[in-house]
């Protein structure tokens, strides 16, 4: 009789004990979701950076063809070239700073020129990763199909992203040189969000 009573008491105590297993599983699922968002954002940032590069190169070539066709002075194409050179200088400066702080030595001009694209894509990946991670916590970040985030990020040109990571100096770009000032953030943001959404189906 006493044995049955003790068994019943132990069973009731087990039933009252909080079950931590579901909470642990929820936490694991949450962590996996955040990591999946981060990975999708990083890949999306790289893809968006590549697409944006191709767009800017294509826009420059198209402008040159139009100027040649109408026999006009290459004013607009020069502005586009100046903008691209300004971006490259910002990335080269960032590469120089990274090398100086990491290895304690500076890069020569040739080394900076080679390192600039790496910095360019690394910044795109970091920005995309931050976006992908943030979306998992605050879905409102996706507002405007990613273009709201990219507009804040660019602030008038892709070289403006670098000071956010303390990798370059903020440069003031004349309004006349901002030939892609509106389209570049829209393209980066839209491609970033599209790539992120596709990858989140698998990650």
N, CA and C atoms as a LAMMPS dump frame, in Angstrom:
ITEM: TIMESTEP
0
ITEM: NUMBER OF ATOMS
609
ITEM: BOX BOUNDS ff ff ff
-5.0000000000000000e+02 5.0000000000000000e+02
-5.0000000000000000e+02 5.0000000000000000e+02
-5.0000000000000000e+02 5.0000000000000000e+02
ITEM: ATOMS id mol type element x y z
1 1 1 N 0.826 -1.21 0
2 1 2 C 0 0 0
3 1 3 C 0.86 1.26 0
4 2 1 N 1.881 1.267 0.918
5 2 2 C 2.774 2.421 0.993
6 2 3 C 3.591 2.567 -0.291
7 3 1 N 3.969 1.412 -0.861
8 3 2 C 4.748 1.425 -2.101
9 3 3 C 3.953 2.072 -3.234
10 4 1 N 2.662 1.721 -3.332
11 4 2 C 1.82 2.315 -4.372
12 4 3 C 1.671 3.82 -4.175
13 5 1 N 1.54 4.206 -2.896
14 5 2 C 1.395 5.632 -2.594
15 5 3 C 2.654 6.4 -2.97
16 6 1 N 3.834 5.816 -2.657
17 6 2 C 5.1 6.472 -2.999
18 6 3 C 5.262 6.592 -4.505
19 7 1 N 4.876 5.535 -5.208
20 7 2 C 4.973 5.561 -6.674
21 7 3 C 4.078 6.65 -7.262
22 8 1 N 2.892 6.803 -6.688
23 8 2 C 1.963 7.832 -7.168
24 8 3 C 2.506 9.228 -6.903
25 9 1 N 3.127 9.393 -5.711
26 9 2 C 3.72 10.699 -5.385
27 9 3 C 4.854 11.049 -6.346
28 10 1 N 5.696 10.034 -6.654
29 10 2 C 6.812 10.28 -7.573
30 10 3 C 6.304 10.626 -8.967
31 11 1 N 5.238 9.974 -9.385
32 11 2 C 4.674 10.244 -10.704
33 11 3 C 4.111 11.661 -10.782
34 12 1 N 3.42 12.079 -9.703
35 12 2 C 2.887 13.441 -9.678
36 12 3 C 4.003 14.467 -9.679
37 13 1 N 5.096 14.176 -8.988
38 13 2 C 6.232 15.1 -8.943
39 13 3 C 6.867 15.246 -10.327
40 14 1 N 6.961 14.099 -11.052
41 14 2 C 7.513 14.153 -12.407
42 14 3 C 6.621 14.961 -13.331
43 15 1 N 5.307 14.806 -13.15
44 15 2 C 4.365 15.54 -13.992
45 15 3 C 4.44 17.045 -13.749
46 16 1 N 4.701 17.41 -12.468
47 16 2 C 4.791 18.835 -12.144
48 16 3 C 6.11 19.455 -12.589
49 17 1 N 7.132 18.608 -12.835
50 17 2 C 8.447 19.099 -13.207
51 17 3 C 8.388 19.719 -14.61
52 18 1 N 8.9 20.92 -14.783
53 18 2 C 8.841 21.558 -16.115
54 18 3 C 9.657 20.786 -17.151
55 19 1 N 9.093 20.627 -18.308
56 19 2 C 9.754 19.916 -19.394
57 19 3 C 10.586 20.911 -20.208
58 20 1 N 11.898 20.81 -20.103
59 20 2 C 12.782 21.764 -20.756
60 20 3 C 13.111 21.378 -22.2
61 21 1 N 12.703 20.167 -22.599
62 21 2 C 13.058 19.703 -23.936
63 21 3 C 12.477 20.569 -25.045
64 22 1 N 11.156 20.876 -25.031
65 22 2 C 10.611 21.729 -26.097
66 22 3 C 11.268 23.108 -26.157
67 23 1 N 11.574 23.682 -24.984
68 23 2 C 12.218 24.991 -24.946
69 23 3 C 13.612 24.933 -25.564
70 24 1 N 14.332 23.851 -25.301
71 24 2 C 15.664 23.673 -25.866
72 24 3 C 15.597 23.54 -27.381
73 25 1 N 14.59 22.792 -27.856
74 25 2 C 14.434 22.607 -29.3
75 25 3 C 14.077 23.914 -29.981
76 26 1 N 13.222 24.712 -29.316
77 26 2 C 12.86 26.006 -29.88
78 26 3 C 14.078 26.912 -29.994
79 27 1 N 14.928 26.868 -28.99
80 27 2 C 16.146 27.683 -29.001
81 27 3 C 17.083 27.252 -30.119
82 28 1 N 17.199 25.926 -30.311
83 28 2 C 18.053 25.42 -31.383
84 28 3 C 17.52 25.82 -32.749
85 29 1 N 16.184 25.719 -32.909
86 29 2 C 15.58 26.118 -34.183
87 29 3 C 15.801 27.604 -34.447
88 30 1 N 15.712 28.406 -33.387
89 30 2 C 15.931 29.842 -33.515
90 30 3 C 17.359 30.138 -33.946
91 31 1 N 18.324 29.456 -33.357
92 31 2 C 19.726 29.662 -33.706
93 31 3 C 19.996 29.255 -35.152
94 32 1 N 19.404 28.13 -35.574
95 32 2 C 19.568 27.666 -36.952
96 32 3 C 18.956 28.67 -37.922
97 33 1 N 17.804 29.218 -37.542
98 33 2 C 17.136 30.212 -38.384
99 33 3 C 18.004 31.462 -38.545
100 34 1 N 18.603 31.935 -37.459
101 34 2 C 19.459 33.118 -37.519
102 34 3 C 20.701 32.865 -38.364
103 35 1 N 21.304 31.682 -38.203
104 35 2 C 22.488 31.343 -38.984
105 35 3 C 22.141 31.208 -40.463
106 36 1 N 20.958 30.632 -40.735
107 36 2 C 20.506 30.519 -42.118
108 36 3 C 20.297 31.884 -42.748
109 37 1 N 19.714 32.808 -41.984
110 37 2 C 19.518 34.166 -42.474
111 37 3 C 20.842 34.865 -42.721
112 38 1 N 21.795 34.666 -41.816
113 38 2 C 23.117 35.277 -41.97
114 38 3 C 23.809 34.764 -43.229
115 39 1 N 23.793 33.427 -43.419
116 39 2 C 24.44 32.834 -44.597
117 39 3 C 23.785 33.302 -45.893
118 40 1 N 22.444 33.318 -45.894
119 40 2 C 21.721 33.778 -47.087
120 40 3 C 22.035 35.234 -47.391
121 41 1 N 22.172 36.047 -46.348
122 41 2 C 22.499 37.458 -46.541
123 41 3 C 23.898 37.66 -47.085
124 42 1 N 24.861 36.891 -46.577
125 42 2 C 26.243 37.006 -47.056
126 42 3 C 26.324 36.663 -48.545
127 43 1 N 25.715 35.535 -48.919
128 43 2 C 25.724 35.132 -50.337
129 43 3 C 24.963 36.149 -51.175
130 44 1 N 23.82 36.609 -50.654
131 44 2 C 23.043 37.618 -51.362
132 44 3 C 23.818 38.904 -51.564
133 45 1 N 24.614 39.301 -50.563
134 45 2 C 25.426 40.508 -50.675
135 45 3 C 26.489 40.39 -51.757
136 46 1 N 27.097 39.205 -51.864
137 46 2 C 28.109 38.98 -52.901
138 46 3 C 27.467 39.012 -54.293
139 47 1 N 26.322 38.328 -54.427
140 47 2 C 25.619 38.312 -55.718
141 47 3 C 25.181 39.721 -56.107
142 48 1 N 24.628 40.458 -55.142
143 48 2 C 24.156 41.821 -55.415
144 48 3 C 25.308 42.738 -55.812
145 49 1 N 26.458 42.566 -55.187
146 49 2 C 27.635 43.368 -55.531
147 49 3 C 28.085 43.08 -56.957
148 50 1 N 28.087 41.803 -57.333
149 50 2 C 28.483 41.417 -58.69
150 50 3 C 27.515 41.992 -59.727
151 51 1 N 26.212 41.857 -59.461
152 51 2 C 25.206 42.383 -60.386
153 51 3 C 25.348 43.9 -60.527
154 52 1 N 25.579 44.573 -59.415
155 52 2 C 25.731 46.024 -59.443
156 52 3 C 26.962 46.432 -60.249
157 53 1 N 28.057 45.681 -60.101
158 53 2 C 29.258 45.958 -60.903
159 53 3 C 28.962 45.846 -62.395
160 54 1 N 28.277 44.764 -62.766
161 54 2 C 27.949 44.554 -64.179
162 54 3 C 27.019 45.646 -64.692
163 55 1 N 26.095 46.069 -63.855
164 55 2 C 25.181 47.14 -64.256
165 55 3 C 25.946 48.443 -64.505
166 56 1 N 26.849 48.785 -63.608
167 56 2 C 27.605 50.027 -63.752
168 56 3 C 28.519 49.991 -64.974
169 57 1 N 29.142 48.826 -65.223
170 57 2 C 29.972 48.686 -66.423
171 57 3 C 29.12 48.817 -67.679
172 58 1 N 27.953 48.166 -67.681
173 58 2 C 27.053 48.24 -68.825
174 58 3 C 26.531 49.646 -69.051
175 59 1 N 26.221 50.349 -67.964
176 59 2 C 25.723 51.724 -68.085
177 59 3 C 26.788 52.631 -68.689
178 60 1 N 28.049 52.413 -68.29
179 60 2 C 29.141 53.219 -68.836
180 60 3 C 29.315 52.957 -70.33
181 61 1 N 29.291 51.698 -70.718
182 61 2 C 29.433 51.353 -72.135
183 61 3 C 28.274 51.909 -72.961
184 62 1 N 27.061 51.823 -72.411
185 62 2 C 25.882 52.344 -73.127
186 62 3 C 25.988 53.862 -73.297
187 63 1 N 26.449 54.544 -72.26
188 63 2 C 26.605 56 -72.343
189 63 3 C 27.62 56.378 -73.411
190 64 1 N 28.727 55.654 -73.474
191 64 2 C 29.747 55.928 -74.487
192 64 3 C 29.198 55.727 -75.904
193 65 1 N 28.41 54.658 -76.077
194 65 2 C 27.851 54.395 -77.407
195 65 3 C 26.901 55.511 -77.835
196 66 1 N 26.076 55.967 -76.894
197 66 2 C 25.136 57.046 -77.209
198 66 3 C 25.893 58.332 -77.548
199 67 1 N 26.911 58.648 -76.757
200 67 2 C 27.702 59.855 -77.018
201 67 3 C 28.399 59.797 -78.38
202 68 1 N 28.91 58.624 -78.725
203 68 2 C 29.556 58.467 -80.033
204 68 3 C 28.544 58.575 -81.17
205 69 1 N 27.339 58.021 -80.923
206 69 2 C 26.317 58.023 -81.975
207 69 3 C 25.847 59.437 -82.299
208 70 1 N 25.743 60.275 -81.286
209 70 2 C 25.254 61.647 -81.514
210 70 3 C 26.403 62.652 -81.612
211 71 1 N 27.632 62.119 -81.595
212 71 2 C 28.833 62.95 -81.696
213 71 3 C 28.859 64.042 -80.615
214 72 1 N 28.546 63.613 -79.381
215 72 2 C 28.518 64.553 -78.253
216 72 3 C 29.803 64.445 -77.446
217 73 1 N 30.073 65.477 -76.686
218 73 2 C 31.229 65.445 -75.788
219 73 3 C 30.993 64.387 -74.704
220 74 1 N 32.029 63.636 -74.337
221 74 2 C 31.86 62.55 -73.352
222 74 3 C 31.761 63.053 -71.913
223 75 1 N 30.848 63.955 -71.669
224 75 2 C 30.726 64.55 -70.333
225 75 3 C 30.158 63.53 -69.338
226 76 1 N 29.046 62.905 -69.714
227 76 2 C 28.379 61.973 -68.791
228 76 3 C 29.223 60.729 -68.55
229 77 1 N 29.838 60.196 -69.599
230 77 2 C 30.667 58.995 -69.432
231 77 3 C 31.88 59.288 -68.547
232 78 1 N 32.416 60.5 -68.661
233 78 2 C 33.539 60.875 -67.785
234 78 3 C 33.107 60.95 -66.332
235 79 1 N 31.899 61.451 -66.11
236 79 2 C 31.382 61.499 -64.738
237 79 3 C 31.22 60.091 -64.178
238 80 1 N 30.724 59.18 -65.008
239 80 2 C 30.573 57.789 -64.563
240 80 3 C 31.929 57.16 -64.276
241 81 1 N 32.904 57.433 -65.125
242 81 2 C 34.259 56.917 -64.903
243 81 3 C 34.847 57.473 -63.609
244 82 1 N 34.625 58.753 -63.368
245 82 2 C 35.122 59.375 -62.14
246 82 3 C 34.497 58.734 -60.91
247 83 1 N 33.205 58.428 -61.016
248 83 2 C 32.528 57.797 -59.888
249 83 3 C 33.09 56.411 -59.618
250 84 1 N 33.317 55.62 -60.675
251 84 2 C 33.878 54.283 -60.511
252 84 3 C 35.295 54.35 -59.95
253 85 1 N 36.086 55.307 -60.43
254 85 2 C 37.446 55.474 -59.91
255 85 3 C 37.421 55.872 -58.43
256 86 1 N 36.455 56.708 -58.073
257 86 2 C 36.33 57.118 -56.677
258 86 3 C 36.026 55.918 -55.779
259 87 1 N 35.168 55.027 -56.251
260 87 2 C 34.866 53.812 -55.505
261 87 3 C 36.1 52.931 -55.373
262 88 1 N 36.834 52.785 -56.476
263 88 2 C 38.036 51.951 -56.445
264 88 3 C 39.085 52.52 -55.488
265 89 1 N 39.223 53.849 -55.472
266 89 2 C 40.18 54.473 -54.55
267 89 3 C 39.777 54.222 -53.094
268 90 1 N 38.472 54.295 -52.832
269 90 2 C 37.993 54.052 -51.465
270 90 3 C 38.283 52.621 -51.029
271 91 1 N 38.083 51.657 -51.933
272 91 2 C 38.358 50.257 -51.591
273 91 3 C 39.851 50.009 -51.447
274 92 1 N 40.658 50.669 -52.289
275 92 2 C 42.109 50.526 -52.175
276 92 3 C 42.615 51.112 -50.85
277 93 1 N 42.033 52.238 -50.446
278 93 2 C 42.391 52.847 -49.165
279 93 3 C 42.007 51.926 -48.007
280 94 1 N 40.853 51.272 -48.135
281 94 2 C 40.426 50.332 -47.099
282 94 3 C 41.392 49.154 -47.012
283 95 1 N 41.822 48.635 -48.174
284 95 2 C 42.788 47.532 -48.188
285 95 3 C 44.088 47.937 -47.513
286 96 1 N 44.513 49.17 -47.756
287 96 2 C 45.736 49.685 -47.136
288 96 3 C 45.595 49.724 -45.616
289 97 1 N 44.434 50.191 -45.145
290 97 2 C 44.206 50.277 -43.693
291 97 3 C 44.179 48.894 -43.054
292 98 1 N 43.529 47.944 -43.731
293 98 2 C 43.441 46.582 -43.199
294 98 3 C 44.84 45.971 -43.091
295 99 1 N 45.62 46.116 -44.152
296 99 2 C 46.983 45.565 -44.146
297 99 3 C 47.828 46.204 -43.049
298 100 1 N 47.677 47.51 -42.875
299 100 2 C 48.454 48.232 -41.867
300 100 3 C 48.101 47.768 -40.463
301 101 1 N 46.797 47.605 -40.198
302 101 2 C 46.37 47.211 -38.852
303 101 3 C 46.59 45.727 -38.585
304 102 1 N 46.572 44.898 -39.637
305 102 2 C 46.709 43.451 -39.452
306 102 3 C 48.157 42.998 -39.48
307 103 1 N 48.896 43.462 -40.492
308 103 2 C 50.274 42.989 -40.688
309 103 3 C 51.326 44.023 -40.3
310 104 1 N 50.885 45.232 -40.008
311 104 2 C 51.825 46.262 -39.598
312 104 3 C 52.619 46.876 -40.722
313 105 1 N 52.219 46.62 -41.959
314 105 2 C 52.922 47.233 -43.089
315 105 3 C 51.913 47.667 -44.139
316 106 1 N 52.317 48.653 -44.911
317 106 2 C 51.427 49.208 -45.919
318 106 3 C 51.55 48.446 -47.238
319 107 1 N 50.634 48.724 -48.155
320 107 2 C 50.643 48.103 -49.474
321 107 3 C 51.104 49.122 -50.507
322 108 1 N 51.828 48.638 -51.515
323 108 2 C 52.191 49.532 -52.605
324 108 3 C 50.998 49.683 -53.552
325 109 1 N 51.166 50.504 -54.573
326 109 2 C 50.032 50.809 -55.459
327 109 3 C 49.505 49.557 -56.155
328 110 1 N 50.395 48.707 -56.63
329 110 2 C 49.98 47.493 -57.333
330 110 3 C 49.212 46.553 -56.403
331 111 1 N 49.699 46.415 -55.177
332 111 2 C 49.031 45.554 -54.2
333 111 3 C 47.657 46.105 -53.823
334 112 1 N 47.577 47.442 -53.682
335 112 2 C 46.284 48.052 -53.357
336 112 3 C 45.278 47.835 -54.479
337 113 1 N 45.764 47.926 -55.716
338 113 2 C 44.874 47.747 -56.863
339 113 3 C 44.332 46.31 -56.906
340 114 1 N 45.168 45.343 -56.561
341 114 2 C 44.732 43.945 -56.55
342 114 3 C 43.797 43.649 -55.375
343 115 1 N 44.047 44.315 -54.243
344 115 2 C 43.243 44.054 -53.043
345 115 3 C 41.904 44.772 -53.052
346 116 1 N 41.776 45.823 -53.848
347 116 2 C 40.544 46.624 -53.861
348 116 3 C 39.29 45.804 -54.166
349 117 1 N 39.296 44.91 -55.19
350 117 2 C 38.088 44.111 -55.448
351 117 3 C 37.717 43.178 -54.294
352 118 1 N 38.74 42.674 -53.592
353 118 2 C 38.47 41.792 -52.452
354 118 3 C 37.729 42.561 -51.369
355 119 1 N 38.196 43.769 -51.086
356 119 2 C 37.527 44.617 -50.097
357 119 3 C 36.11 44.952 -50.57
358 120 1 N 35.996 45.247 -51.85
359 120 2 C 34.702 45.598 -52.441
360 120 3 C 33.667 44.496 -52.181
361 121 1 N 34.036 43.254 -52.463
362 121 2 C 33.098 42.138 -52.277
363 121 3 C 32.935 41.779 -50.802
364 122 1 N 34.006 41.986 -50.026
365 122 2 C 33.891 41.714 -48.581
366 122 3 C 32.895 42.663 -47.925
367 123 1 N 32.939 43.939 -48.315
368 123 2 C 31.992 44.916 -47.772
369 123 3 C 30.575 44.567 -48.197
370 124 1 N 30.413 44.161 -49.476
371 124 2 C 29.094 43.737 -49.951
372 124 3 C 28.565 42.533 -49.179
373 125 1 N 29.468 41.583 -48.883
374 125 2 C 29.076 40.393 -48.124
375 125 3 C 28.711 40.743 -46.687
376 126 1 N 29.49 41.627 -46.06
377 126 2 C 29.199 42.052 -44.682
378 126 3 C 27.853 42.772 -44.602
379 127 1 N 27.626 43.668 -45.56
380 127 2 C 26.361 44.395 -45.577
381 127 3 C 25.2 43.441 -45.793
382 128 1 N 25.376 42.469 -46.69
383 128 2 C 24.33 41.48 -46.931
384 128 3 C 24.094 40.588 -45.731
385 129 1 N 25.181 40.18 -45.059
386 129 2 C 25.042 39.345 -43.865
387 129 3 C 24.302 40.058 -42.75
388 130 1 N 24.611 41.332 -42.565
389 130 2 C 23.907 42.125 -41.548
390 130 3 C 22.422 42.22 -41.879
391 131 1 N 22.12 42.37 -43.16
392 131 2 C 20.721 42.446 -43.601
393 131 3 C 20.005 41.114 -43.346
394 132 1 N 20.621 40.017 -43.78
395 132 2 C 19.994 38.706 -43.605
396 132 3 C 19.758 38.358 -42.151
397 133 1 N 20.694 38.708 -41.284
398 133 2 C 20.55 38.448 -39.847
399 133 3 C 19.447 39.315 -39.251
400 134 1 N 19.444 40.597 -39.639
401 134 2 C 18.456 41.538 -39.094
402 134 3 C 17.03 41.164 -39.494
403 135 1 N 16.871 40.675 -40.721
404 135 2 C 15.533 40.316 -41.206
405 135 3 C 14.918 39.204 -40.362
406 136 1 N 15.74 38.28 -39.886
407 136 2 C 15.227 37.177 -39.061
408 136 3 C 14.725 37.674 -37.709
409 137 1 N 15.251 38.798 -37.252
410 137 2 C 14.832 39.354 -35.959
411 137 3 C 13.732 40.396 -36.142
412 138 1 N 13.928 41.276 -37.123
413 138 2 C 12.963 42.344 -37.408
414 138 3 C 12.577 42.298 -38.883
415 139 1 N 11.51 41.588 -39.215
416 139 2 C 11.109 41.471 -40.63
417 139 3 C 10.834 42.803 -41.307
418 140 1 N 10.572 43.851 -40.532
419 140 2 C 10.293 45.165 -41.115
420 140 3 C 11.499 45.7 -41.9
421 141 1 N 12.693 45.151 -41.64
422 141 2 C 13.896 45.568 -42.361
423 141 3 C 13.745 45.305 -43.86
424 142 1 N 12.893 44.332 -44.213
425 142 2 C 12.686 43.999 -45.63
426 142 3 C 11.867 45.046 -46.364
427 143 1 N 11.405 46.027 -45.671
428 143 2 C 10.5 47.019 -46.262
429 143 3 C 11.077 47.593 -47.554
430 144 1 N 10.211 47.685 -48.56
431 144 2 C 10.669 48.172 -49.856
432 144 3 C 11.454 47.125 -50.624
433 145 1 N 11.256 45.848 -50.27
434 145 2 C 11.95 44.733 -50.92
435 145 3 C 13.476 44.902 -50.828
436 146 1 N 13.922 45.325 -49.652
437 146 2 C 15.359 45.478 -49.412
438 146 3 C 15.932 46.815 -49.83
439 147 1 N 15.142 47.622 -50.537
440 147 2 C 15.683 48.881 -51.049
441 147 3 C 15.78 49.953 -49.968
442 148 1 N 14.925 49.872 -48.96
443 148 2 C 15.033 50.824 -47.853
444 148 3 C 16.362 50.66 -47.128
445 149 1 N 16.731 49.407 -46.875
446 149 2 C 18.006 49.109 -46.219
447 149 3 C 19.174 49.572 -47.079
448 150 1 N 19.123 49.263 -48.384
449 150 2 C 20.24 49.613 -49.26
450 150 3 C 20.377 51.122 -49.438
451 151 1 N 19.253 51.843 -49.429
452 151 2 C 19.328 53.304 -49.527
453 151 3 C 20.025 53.899 -48.311
454 152 1 N 19.711 53.378 -47.133
455 152 2 C 20.397 53.832 -45.919
456 152 3 C 21.871 53.469 -45.962
457 153 1 N 22.162 52.315 -46.529
458 153 2 C 23.527 51.808 -46.564
459 153 3 C 24.411 52.616 -47.498
460 154 1 N 23.892 52.947 -48.654
461 154 2 C 24.699 53.638 -49.655
462 154 3 C 24.877 55.121 -49.34
463 155 1 N 23.8 55.793 -48.98
464 155 2 C 23.873 57.222 -48.672
465 155 3 C 24.586 58.029 -49.762
466 156 1 N 24.256 57.727 -51.008
467 156 2 C 24.801 58.506 -52.112
468 156 3 C 25.915 57.854 -52.886
469 157 1 N 26.299 56.633 -52.531
470 157 2 C 27.351 55.952 -53.297
471 157 3 C 27.895 54.785 -52.519
472 158 1 N 28.318 53.726 -53.215
473 158 2 C 28.753 52.518 -52.518
474 158 3 C 30.005 52.752 -51.686
475 159 1 N 30.838 53.756 -52.059
476 159 2 C 32.031 54.045 -51.255
477 159 3 C 31.672 54.614 -49.9
478 160 1 N 30.415 55.05 -49.717
479 160 2 C 30 55.579 -48.421
480 160 3 C 29.81 54.472 -47.392
481 161 1 N 29.78 53.214 -47.845
482 161 2 C 29.633 52.095 -46.909
483 161 3 C 30.888 51.908 -46.083
484 162 1 N 32.049 52.188 -46.655
485 162 2 C 33.311 51.868 -46.003
486 162 3 C 33.506 52.519 -44.643
487 163 1 N 33.17 53.811 -44.467
488 163 2 C 33.36 54.403 -43.136
489 163 3 C 32.532 53.73 -42.05
490 164 1 N 31.422 53.049 -42.433
491 164 2 C 30.608 52.35 -41.426
492 164 3 C 31.421 51.257 -40.756
493 165 1 N 32.391 50.686 -41.485
494 165 2 C 33.235 49.637 -40.946
495 165 3 C 34.603 50.175 -40.553
496 166 1 N 34.733 51.525 -40.53
497 166 2 C 35.988 52.195 -40.19
498 166 3 C 37.117 51.77 -41.133
499 167 1 N 36.783 51.626 -42.418
500 167 2 C 37.759 51.176 -43.4
501 167 3 C 38.128 52.253 -44.413
502 168 1 N 37.551 53.392 -44.313
503 168 2 C 37.852 54.432 -45.289
504 168 3 C 37.337 55.766 -44.81
505 169 1 N 37.644 56.796 -45.558
506 169 2 C 37.184 58.129 -45.195
507 169 3 C 35.925 58.463 -45.964
508 170 1 N 34.993 59.121 -45.309
509 170 2 C 33.754 59.502 -45.985
510 170 3 C 34.049 60.601 -47.001
511 171 1 N 33.672 60.333 -48.252
512 171 2 C 33.956 61.28 -49.313
513 171 3 C 32.678 61.958 -49.752
514 172 1 N 32.802 63.259 -50.012
515 172 2 C 31.656 64.013 -50.506
516 172 3 C 31.665 63.963 -52.016
517 173 1 N 30.619 63.352 -52.6
518 173 2 C 30.553 63.202 -54.045
519 173 3 C 29.654 64.281 -54.604
520 174 1 N 30.139 65.053 -55.572
521 174 2 C 29.287 66.075 -56.17
522 174 3 C 28.036 65.47 -56.77
523 175 1 N 26.93 66.2 -56.691
524 175 2 C 25.656 65.704 -57.209
525 175 3 C 25.758 65.341 -58.683
526 176 1 N 26.543 66.121 -59.436
527 176 2 C 26.663 65.869 -60.876
528 176 3 C 27.333 64.537 -61.186
529 177 1 N 28.089 63.991 -60.229
530 177 2 C 28.78 62.727 -60.451
531 177 3 C 27.946 61.533 -60.038
532 178 1 N 26.81 61.755 -59.385
533 178 2 C 26.006 60.649 -58.878
534 178 3 C 25.085 60.11 -59.977
535 179 1 N 25.688 59.621 -61.037
536 179 2 C 24.909 59.149 -62.178
537 179 3 C 24.104 57.914 -61.84
538 180 1 N 24.572 57.136 -60.889
539 180 2 C 23.851 55.935 -60.478
540 180 3 C 23.364 56.067 -59.042
541 181 1 N 23.229 57.307 -58.561
542 181 2 C 22.908 57.529 -57.158
543 181 3 C 21.604 56.912 -56.719
544 182 1 N 20.594 56.879 -57.615
545 182 2 C 19.307 56.297 -57.253
546 182 3 C 19.22 54.837 -57.642
547 183 1 N 19.73 54.506 -58.825
548 183 2 C 19.559 53.147 -59.334
549 183 3 C 20.431 52.131 -58.605
550 184 1 N 21.655 52.506 -58.208
551 184 2 C 22.565 51.553 -57.574
552 184 3 C 21.998 50.952 -56.287
553 185 1 N 21.503 51.755 -55.332
554 185 2 C 20.92 51.158 -54.125
555 185 3 C 19.708 50.285 -54.423
556 186 1 N 18.894 50.691 -55.405
557 186 2 C 17.707 49.903 -55.753
558 186 3 C 18.11 48.544 -56.3
559 187 1 N 19.11 48.528 -57.157
560 187 2 C 19.566 47.263 -57.744
561 187 3 C 20.181 46.377 -56.661
562 188 1 N 21.069 46.952 -55.851
563 188 2 C 21.706 46.16 -54.79
564 188 3 C 20.656 45.579 -53.842
565 189 1 N 19.728 46.425 -53.39
566 189 2 C 18.715 45.975 -52.434
567 189 3 C 17.789 44.919 -53.003
568 190 1 N 17.337 45.111 -54.243
569 190 2 C 16.403 44.157 -54.86
570 190 3 C 17.071 42.808 -55.106
571 191 1 N 18.311 42.831 -55.603
572 191 2 C 19.019 41.57 -55.846
573 191 3 C 19.343 40.879 -54.528
574 192 1 N 19.737 41.639 -53.529
575 192 2 C 20.026 41.082 -52.205
576 192 3 C 18.807 40.375 -51.637
577 193 1 N 17.652 41.032 -51.666
578 193 2 C 16.437 40.443 -51.109
579 193 3 C 15.975 39.238 -51.916
580 194 1 N 16.057 39.315 -53.25
581 194 2 C 15.65 38.175 -54.088
582 194 3 C 16.523 36.954 -53.805
583 195 1 N 17.834 37.161 -53.752
584 195 2 C 18.754 36.051 -53.479
585 195 3 C 18.527 35.489 -52.083
586 196 1 N 18.321 36.371 -51.121
587 196 2 C 18.085 35.922 -49.745
588 196 3 C 16.836 35.056 -49.658
589 197 1 N 15.763 35.492 -50.32
590 197 2 C 14.506 34.736 -50.272
591 197 3 C 14.654 33.355 -50.895
592 198 1 N 15.339 33.293 -52.023
593 198 2 C 15.535 32.002 -52.696
594 198 3 C 16.354 31.064 -51.814
595 199 1 N 17.439 31.577 -51.238
596 199 2 C 18.302 30.746 -50.408
597 199 3 C 17.619 30.302 -49.116
598 200 1 N 16.718 31.116 -48.584
599 200 2 C 16.033 30.755 -47.335
600 200 3 C 15.083 29.58 -47.518
601 201 1 N 14.736 29.268 -48.77
602 201 2 C 13.945 28.062 -49.015
603 201 3 C 14.768 26.787 -48.753
604 202 1 N 16.086 26.927 -48.881
605 202 2 C 16.971 25.762 -48.736
606 202 3 C 17.745 25.768 -47.432
607 203 1 N 17.926 26.942 -46.835
608 203 2 C 18.731 27.031 -45.604
609 203 3 C 17.85 27.103 -44.362
